[in-house]
Amino acid sequence: MSSLPTAISQPSNLTTSLLTINQPSHQTTSLLTINQPSHQTTSLLTINRPAEPSDDKPADDQPAQQSDDKPADDQPAQQSDDKPADQPAEQSGELSAGRQNMLDLINTWMPTSLNSPMIPDGETQDLMAKAGWTKAQGVQSKADKDAGKPVTTSCGDILATMLRLWKSNFVGAFMIRDLDSKGKAPGAKGRGFYVEADGSQTPKPGDIIVLRSGFGKGTAGTVGHVGILVEATDTEWRTADGGGGTLPDQTASVTTRTVRLDDNNIPILKSPTDAREKQLDGWVDLDKLEQTG
């Protein structure tokens, strides 16, 4: 259908329609159109007729009508007012004050090493020295390794020092799961601070992770490494650890390592101590500890 040739032009892009008849299949007849200023439209009379079914498909840039029972694919489902979104607060950048304080301490004191100590502003020692580690101790650990003896690395001492800097009411070291830093029971597990890795949940930034000496059922109850979780994705974890480097050197730094899941969805990652794969045994929930200062 065509438009009657009667139109009165007035200032810019404001349209008043006296009569508009909508007919099937996108056809419109306007008897009189008056252009007035910008983007305002007044219809004196509009007659709507039911649209007839069309065999034409909608334009490619116009999405097909969504069912009333299901939101559009590009529009997130509406969250209930009674239940927050499933996204963890730590993944959305909202950390508890204690967790943020631990991450700030990591940024202040790491990285450092026996060979290249990094002393923070206002301090007299780096983190390795504060944890009691010297180059002589690194040399002794290398000698023990070469002789086939059990090797001591700095991961437990660095963890204990970070907890003291955090002013924790409980301080543990390499055996933090079962003992305190002085070697006395109970440890974090006996005090109710420990979460067993069962595949249904994961640690959060600031939590203290405990890895086994390997992976599989035969490693249950063992401890192979400890560190602090900084960030986690499905494929990579960033952890703040001591015990890195090649003896006689020792490092304390944030390291990115690949992660895979076993058949029970339990993470398995490489330790900076020896680069072997080690299963997550569990973690100390930092929010269950208290800062005393």
N, C-alpha and C positions, 0 to 999 in steps of 0.2 A: 504494500500500500504506500502511497506517496503523501507528502505534507502539502496542505494548502499554502499557496505562496503569499500569505499575509504575515508580516513580521515587522515589529517596531524595534529599532535598535536604540538602546540607551547605554549608559556607561557600563563598563567592563564586567562581563561574565556573570551577571546576576540574572537569573531566569525565572519568569513567572509564567506558568502554563494555565490558561483559562480552561482548556479542555484537552484531556489526553485520553485516548482510547487504547487500551492494551488488548491486542488480539493474539490469537494463537501463534506460537512459533516465532517469537521475537519480532513481531510486526507492530509498529506504533504509528498512529495518525494524529498529528497535532494541528488543530484548527487555528490556533493563534499562539504565538510565542513572543514574549517581550523580554529582551535582554536588559538587565539592570546590573548594578555593581555587584561585585565579587562574591560568588559561591553561595548565594542565597536563593532559595526556590520556594515559590508559593503556588500551590495548585488550587484553583477555585473549584474544579470539577474533575474527578478522575473516575472512570468506569473500568473496573477490572472484570475481565471475562476469564473463565477457567481456561488454563492452558491445555491444549490438546496434546496427546502423547506424540513425541517426536522420535523418528527413527535415527536422528542424528546423535552421535556421541558428544559428550561435553568437550569443550576445548581442552587441549593438553595442559594448559596452564591453570585450569580450574579443577580442583580436586573433586572426586566423586563424593556424593552426600554420605556422611557417616551415619551409622545407626545411632538411635537415641541411647542404646544400651552400651555403647563403646566409644571412648574418646578418639579423636583423630590421632593418627600415628605420630604427627609432629607436635602434638599437644600432650604434656604429661598428665597422667591420671590425677584427679584431684585428691589431695590428702585429706583424711578425716581430721576434724578439729580436735578429736580426742586422742589422736595417735601421731607422734612426730614421724618425719621421714626416716627410712631405714638407714640413711647415710650416717656413719659414725661421726661424732663431733670432731675426733682427732683428724679424720680425713678431710673435713671441711675447713680445717685451720683453727678450730676452737679447742684449745688445750687447757687443761686445768693449770692453775698457777704453779703447782709443784712440778708438773711435767715440763712446762715452759722454762722453769728455773733450771731443771736438769739439762735441757737442750742448750740454754744460754751458757751453762758451765762448760759443756762440751766445746762450744765455739770459742770459749775463752782459753781453755787449756790444751786443746788439740789443734793441729798435730804437733808432736814432739818425738824425740828419739834420743838414745844415748849418744849417738855420734853428732846429732844436730839438735841440741836442746833449744826449745822455744820458751822463753820466760815471759809470761804476761806482764803488762805494764803494772808497776806498783808491787810486783812480787820479786823475791830473791832466788827462787828455785823454779825449775820447770816441773811438769807433772811426774816425770820419771824419778827425779830426785826426791820429790815430795812423797812418792810411793816407796822410797828406800832403795831404788835401783841405781847402781853405779856401773861404770864400764868394767870394773873388776868382777862384778857379779855376772855380767854378760859373758865374760871370758870363762868363768867357772861353769856356766851353763853349757857353753860350747864344748868344754872339756868333758863334761858328763855325757853329752850326746855322742861324742866321738868314742867314748869308752863303753857305750851301750848301756849306760845307766839311765834311770828315770830323769827326765829333763824338767826343770822348773822354768816357766816363762812368766812374764809380768802381767798376764791378763787378770789374775785374781787380785794382785796388789793394786793395779790401776783401778779396778772396780771398787775396792774398799776405800781407796783415796777419794774417788768421785763421790761416794756416799757420805764420807766425812765432810767434804766441801759442801755437799747439799744439806749438811747438818741433820742427817737421818737419825731417828731414834733406834734404828737397828742397822748394824753394819756387818756385812758378810763379805767373804772373798771367794776363792775358787770353789769352795764347798758350801756356798751360800744356801743351797737348798736344804742341807741337813745340819749345818753348823754356823755359828757366828764367826767373826773374823779372828777370834782368839781360839778357835777350835772347839768350842763348847756347844752342846745341844741345849735347846732346840734351835734349828735353823729356821729359814723362812717358811718351810712347809709345816713344821710343827707349831709355828706361831700363827698360821692361818693367812700368810701373805702370798702363798704360792698357788699358781694355777697350773694344773696338769694339761699338757697338750693332748687333746682328744679328737682334733679335726673339726670341732664345731665352733671354735672361736680362735681368735688370733691376738697376739700382744699388741699394745699401742705404743706410740712414741714415748720414750722415757722408761718403759718397762725393762727389767733386767732379764735377759734371756739366758737359759741354760741349755747347752748342747751336750748330747751324749758323745761317747768316744767313737761312735760310728753310727750305723743305722740298722734297723731290724730288731727282732725280738731278743736276740742275744745281747743287745747293748742296754737293756732295761736296767735302770739303777746306776749307770755309770755317768761320769761327768768328764767331758772332753774340752769344754771351753765355756767362758762366760763373757758377756758384753752387754751393751745398752742399745736398745733399738732406737734408731733415729727416724726411719721412714720405711714403709713397706708397700710394695705393689704385688701383683700376682706373680711376677717373674723375678723381681729383684728386691733385696733388702739392703738398707744402709744401716750399718751398725758402728758404734763407737767402742773400740776394743784396744786393750793392751795385748802384748804377746806377739805383735807383728814383727816383720823384719827378719833378716837372716842373722842368726847368732854368729859372732858375739854382740851384734847390735840388737836392740829392741825398740819397737815403736809403739806409740799410742796415737791412733788416728781414726777417722771415719772412713769406712771402706764399703764399697758397693760390691755385692756378691750375688750370683745367680741363685735362684731358689726353685726347687721342684717339689711336687707333692707326692707322697707315697699313696698306696691304695686306700688308706684311711684319711686322706686329705691332711696329713701331718707334714709340715715343711721340713725339707732337708736342704741344708746349705753348707757352704764351705767355710771352714774356720781359717782365720788369718794365721793361726799358729803353725799349721802344717799343710794347708790347702786340701785336706781330705774332706769328703762329705760327712756331715754329722747331723743327726736327727735332732729336731727340737724336742727336748724333754718337757719343758714348761717354762714359766717365767714368774718373776716376782712382780706383782701388781703394785706399781709405784704409788697409786692412790691409797693403798692400804698402809703405807708407811707415813710417818709423821716427821715434819721438820721441827727441830727443837729450837731453832734460832731464827 
